[in-house]
Amino acid sequence: RSLYEPLCQTANDSGDHVAWIVPQNGSIRSIRWSELRLDVDRLACWLESNGVKPQDRVVNTEPNSLGWAILDLACAAMGAIHAPIDPRWTKLQTSQAIESLEPRAVFGTQHLQIATALEQATSMPKASQQLRWQEAVRTDQTANILWTSGTSARPKGVMLSHNNLLSNGLAKLDAMPQTASDIRLNLLPFAHGYARTCELTAWLLSRSAMACVTSYKSNSPNTAPTRAFGELAQIVRPTLINAVPSAFQHWLQLAQIPSLQAESSGTLKSFFGGHVRQFASGGAPIADAIRTRFAEESLPIFQGYGLTEASPVVCSNRAQCIRDGTVMPEILEGVGPAVQGVQVRIDHEGRLSVRGPG
């Protein structure tokens, strides 16, 4: 019925399991699903008490963090529309987007930060209030407004419902199964469709654990990740990583640096902490040479295709492309078939049409 409902189910069924991993001075702090729901409920109560109503727009310009996810789920709980904006956008782009959204609240300003709101959110909602949120049928209500990349024109805000996002998250998990024992290390900005579904929604539905890189290198949305990502991988030891082709290229270069080889035993797999079982790439075509190099160390890179208007995944390689630990290259080619519930058609002029619940 809403993105909030699976959070409640997980908190009830697996409340002691780790939901989020926060790096702290070379070690980690673990946040349980039960703790996460308490924070979400407190922030949802704070939003309501500060005049935010269902279907009001809440803008968020902050980088990825645990607080980002809490705000997203708090909006889902009480029915507000979370409209995140990539913090790497220019001031002009951001101001134009905010003006068009006419939001009730804007997080990431000098006067309103997610961390500050969480500190102020000391009141817990009443049981009747929690039940109202949990049982609310928000299937066709807008949950997020996400912005297109703007590669061919000015970025457009796309209104996506709870059902759009949930159905696409389930379709992605059907193609690339993930479980509660997985740990994902996030790099991609949650404000874009790729990470929104393949990171956040997949995390929520699979009940896995999440850690994320909170800093960005520059204003470019396609900047390759810094060495800090590899260092964090050594601490978190992730099993799942989503990235763009430029990131995989950059990691191949970093893995050749002698000092980093010494830290990671000199293999590509150990560079990522030694436990990664699944990479995914999207946003642009990835070079065959990169996929081949990773596959040589039994690290297949699954590729997909999508667009924000489709929530965003349309096609994806499937986990069945691995048999007995061996990558079947003839199945892993391209972006794979359409995901569950999605239909595609290419007309005589080469135009692609897509239809589905996303």
N, C-alpha and C positions, 0 to 999 in steps of 0.2 A: 504493500500500500504506500510505502514511502521509503526513502533512504534511511530514515530513523529506525524503522522497524527491525531490520537485521542487526543493528547495533544493540537494541534491547534484547533480542533473542540470544545474541552471543554473550552479552553481559550476564544473562540468566543461566545459560547453559555452560559457558566456559569462562566465567568471570575471573578466575585465577590465572588464565593463560596470558602471556605477554602480548600486548597490542602494539606498543611503540617502544623503540629503543633510543634513548637520548645519550649521545657521547658526552663524557665528562672527564676532562683531564686524563685522557688515556684509558679510561675505563668506561663503563656504561651504567645507565640507570634505566630500569625497566618499568613501564607503565602498564598495569593490568587492564583488561577490558572493563572490569567493574569500576575501576578508578576513572577510566575514560568516560564512561557513561555519566558518572557523577559530575564531571567537569562540563560535559555537554549539557546536562540538565540545568546546572547552575547558570551557564551562559545563556541558554534559551530563556530561562526565567528572567535574567537581567535584561535581555533584549525586549521581552514583553513589558517589563516594568518601565522601560525607557521609551515606550511608545511605538515600538516596531510591531506591525500587524501582519497577518498572513498576506502574502503576495506583495508586501513592501520590498523594495530592492535595497540590499545591503552590499555596498562596494567594499572590496578588500584589495589593497595595493601592496600588501606585505609579501615577503618571500616565503617559500615553503617552510613549514615548522609544524610541531605538534599543535600549537595554537591555531594554525590555519585549518587543520583538519577538524578541530573542536568547533571552530566558528561555522564551518561548512555543515557539520552535523547538527549544530544548534539551530541554524536556519532551517534545515530540513525538519527538525522536530516541531518547531512552532509555525512552520509554513511560509517563512520569508524566502525571498529569492536571493540566493548568493550570487553576486556578480563580480568575480575576481578579475583583476587586471594584472598583467605581467609587470612586475616591478622594474623590468629593464626597458619598458617603454619610455619615450621622451615625455617631458612635462606637457608638451602640447598634445600628444596623443592621449595621454591620461586625462587631461582636463576636458578634451573633446568627448571622450567616452563617458566620463562622469556627468557632464552636462546632458548628454543624451539619455542617460539612465534615470535622472531625477531621483537619486537615492534618498532613503530615510536616514541612513548612517554611512559614513565612510571611514573604514579602518585603514591605518597606515599613515595618518596625518599626525601633526604635532599634538593635536588635542585628543586623538582617539587611537589607542593601540590595543591589539588583542590581549597582550599580557596585562595591561592596565585594567581592561574590562574584566578579565578573569580574577584579578585581585579584588575588584569591587563586587564581583558576583558571589556574595556570601550566603545568599538565601537559596534554600532548596525548594523546588516546586512542591505543591501539595500532591498527594497521591492521585487525586481526581484530575489534576492538571497533567500529570505524567500519562495517565490513562487516556486522556483526551488526545494528547499528542500521538501516543502509540496507535490508537485506533482510527486516527484521521485517515480518510481515503484521499490521498493526494496523487493518485496514479497519473492523472492527466494535467496536474498543476505544474507550472514551471518551477523547477528546482534550481537550475543554474542558467545564467546568461554567459556564454563563453564566446570569446572573440576568435574569428578566423585569422589565419596568419597574414593575410593582406599581401600575398605574393604577387597578385595581378591587379589589385585595386586597394582602396582604403579598407582596413579591417571592418568586418560586420559582426554585430552582436547576434548570436544564435540562441534562441530560447529553447531549452531542453527540459523535458518533463522528468519526473521521478521515474516513470515507466521507460522513457527513452534510455536513461542512464542505466537502470537496473537490468533491462533486457539485453543491452549491449555488453554489460559486464558479465552476465551469465553466458552470453554467446562466446566471449573471449575465453572464459574459463572452460567452456566446452572444447575449444580448440587447443588450449594450453592449460591443462588441469593444474591447480595449485591447492595446497592444503594448509592446515593450521600449523604444521611443522616448518613451513617455509619462512624465510627471512628475506625481505626485499630491501635493497639499498637504492633509495630514490635520488635521482639527479635532475630529472625533467621537471619543469615548472607545472605545478598543479593547475595553474590558470588556463592551460591549454587542454584541448580535448584528449590528446594522447595520454597524458599522465592522469587526467581526471578519471578516465575509465580503466586504463591498463595498470594504473598504480592504485588510486584511491578506492574506486568501486571494487576492483578485483581484491584488494586488501580487505575491504569490509565484508565481502561475500565469502571469501575463502578463510577468514578468521586467522590470517597469517600475521606476522609481525612486520613493522615498518621502521626503518631508520632513514633519515634524509640529510642531504647536504644543504645547508641553509644559506650559503653565500654564493653570489654570482660574480663571474670574472669581469663582465662588461655589459654594455647595453645591447649587444648583439644576441638575438634569441638562439643563434646556432653556434655560439662559441663553444669550443671543445672544453671539456672539464679539466680542472687543474690537478696537480699531483695530490692535493688533499683528498680527492675521492679514493685514490688507491690506498692512502694511509688509513682512511676510515674503514675501507674494506678489510684491512688486516685486523681491526678491532671487532667489527660487527660479524664478519664471516658470512656474507649473504649467500642465499641460494638462487635468488632471482634478481636480474638487473635489466631494466629497459633503458634504451639510449637511442641516439641518432647516429647516422653513419660517421659523422665527423668525430664523435666521441670514440668509436671503435678504432678509427685510424689513429687518434691521439694516444689511446691506450697501447696500441702496438708499438708506437714510438717510445713511450715511457717504459715499457717492459724491457727495452734494450739498454736502458741506462744502467751501467755497472753497479752503482750504489743501490738502486732499487732491486736489481737482481739479487744482491747479497741479502737484502731484507726479505725477499720473497722466494728464496731457493732457486731463482733463475728460470722458473717456468711461468708461462702465461696464466695457467690455472692458479698457481700459488700467489701471483700478483693480486688476484681478486679475493684472497683469503682461503682458497683451497676447497670451497664447498659449493661454488656456483654450478647449478645443474641446467639453468635455462637463461639464455640471453634473448632479448627481443629488440628488433630495430624497426623504426618507422620514421615518417616525416620526409623521407627522400629515398631513392634507390640506393642500396648498399653494394659496393663493388664485390664481384665474385672472389677476387683475391683475398679480401678481408675475411669473408666467410670461410674460405678454404683454409686460411691460416688458423683460425679459431677451431675449425673442425678437426684439424690435425692433432689437437690436444683434447679431442672429444668434448669440445665446447661449441655445440651448434648454435647458430644465431637464427632465430625464427624471425621472419619478416612479415610485415602486414601492410595493408593499405587502408586508408580511411580519409574522412573529411569531417570537419566539425559538425556539419549539418546532419551527419549520420551517427553521431554520439560517441566516437567517430569511426569505430572499426567496421569495415566492409568485408575485407578478405584477410586471411591469416594462414600461415603455415600451421600444420597440426602436429601434435606431439607424436602421432603415429608414424612420423617420418624417422623415428629412432626405433630400431629393432635390436634387442639383445645388446644395447649399448653402442650400436653402430649406426651412424647417420646414413640414411638412404638418400643420396644426392638427387636422384631423379624425382623424389617427392618434395624435396626442400627447395626446389627451384622457384624463382619468382616470389609472388606474395601469397600463393596458396589460393584455395577456393573461398567462396563466400562463406561467412560464418553463419551459425545457426539462425534461422528465421529471416535471413537476408537474401533477396533475389537481385541479380545483376543482369543487364542486357546492354549489348553494344550494337548500335544501329549501323546501317550501310555507310554512314559518313564517319564512323569511328567515335561517336559520342556515347558516353557511358551513362546509363540510367540505373539508379539504385532504389530499392523499395524494401521496407522492413520496419519492425517495431521501434528501431532506434531513430 
